[in-house]
Amino acid sequence: MHTEELSITTGTTRSDEDLLEAIDDLLPATEGAWAHRHGSPGHGRDHVLPAFVAPGLVIPLIDGALTLGTWQSLALVDTNVDNPERTVRLSFVAG
């Protein structure tokens, strides 16, 4: 089972691009770079990525709003180009 990863990024509007560039540097999508070799070139990294970026987050809501810091935003990270459509599930727990 493959899950997409979620990240809270801090910084400017280009932080998402910086995150993807860092992932490419750490986990290159290079043909033959991974033992797991089905799918598109470098697909093995898609299965290693959750060890570096969490597949889920818990973010409290206060009065119906996410409690993110001033410079924080959410990023859905999905490097798997073999599956172009995704479904995102949100779960809410009363507390």
C-alpha positions in Angstrom: 0.0 0.0 0.0 1.3 3.4 -0.9 0.3 6.6 0.9 1.0 10.1 0.0 2.8 12.2 2.5 1.8 15.4 4.3 4.2 18.1 5.5 3.8 21.4 7.3 6.2 23.8 5.6 7.4 27.0 7.0 8.6 30.0 5.0 7.7 31.6 1.7 5.3 30.5 -1.0 8.3 28.7 -2.6 8.9 26.4 0.3 6.9 23.6 -1.4 9.3 23.8 -4.3 12.3 23.7 -1.9 10.8 20.6 -0.3 10.4 18.8 -3.6 14.0 19.8 -4.6 15.3 18.4 -1.3 13.4 15.2 -1.8 14.9 14.9 -5.3 18.4 15.5 -3.9 18.0 12.9 -1.1 16.0 10.4 -3.0 16.7 10.7 -6.7 14.2 9.3 -9.2 17.0 7.6 -11.2 16.6 4.4 -13.2 18.3 1.6 -11.4 18.9 3.5 -8.1 16.4 1.4 -6.2 15.9 -2.3 -5.6 12.2 -1.9 -5.9 12.0 -1.5 -9.7 8.5 -1.7 -11.1 6.6 1.3 -12.5 8.3 4.5 -13.7 12.0 5.1 -13.4 13.0 5.7 -9.7 9.6 4.5 -8.4 11.3 2.8 -5.5 11.8 6.1 -3.9 8.0 6.5 -3.6 8.1 3.6 -1.2 11.0 5.0 0.8 9.6 8.6 1.0 7.3 7.9 4.0 10.4 7.3 6.2 11.4 10.9 5.5 8.0 12.7 5.2 5.1 11.5 7.4 2.1 10.0 5.6 -0.3 11.8 8.0 -0.6 14.7 10.4 -2.7 15.7 13.4 -3.5 19.4 13.4 -5.9 20.8 16.0 -8.8 23.0 14.9 -9.8 25.9 17.0 -13.2 27.4 16.2 -13.1 25.6 12.9 -9.7 26.9 11.8 -6.4 25.0 11.5 -3.9 26.0 14.2 -1.0 26.7 11.9 1.7 29.3 12.6 1.9 32.5 10.7 4.3 31.2 8.1 3.1 27.6 8.0 1.1 25.8 5.3 0.2 22.3 4.4 1.8 20.4 1.5 0.6 17.2 0.0 3.7 15.4 -1.3 3.2 12.8 -4.0 6.2 11.9 -6.1 4.5 8.8 -7.7 3.8 9.8 -11.3 2.3 6.3 -12.0 -1.0 7.3 -10.3 -2.2 10.7 -11.5 -5.4 10.7 -9.4 -5.6 10.7 -5.6 -8.3 10.9 -3.0 -7.5 12.8 0.2 -9.3 11.7 3.4 -9.8 14.1 6.3 -10.8 12.7 9.7 -12.2 14.8 12.5 -12.1 13.7 16.1 -14.0 15.6 18.7 -11.9 16.6 21.6 
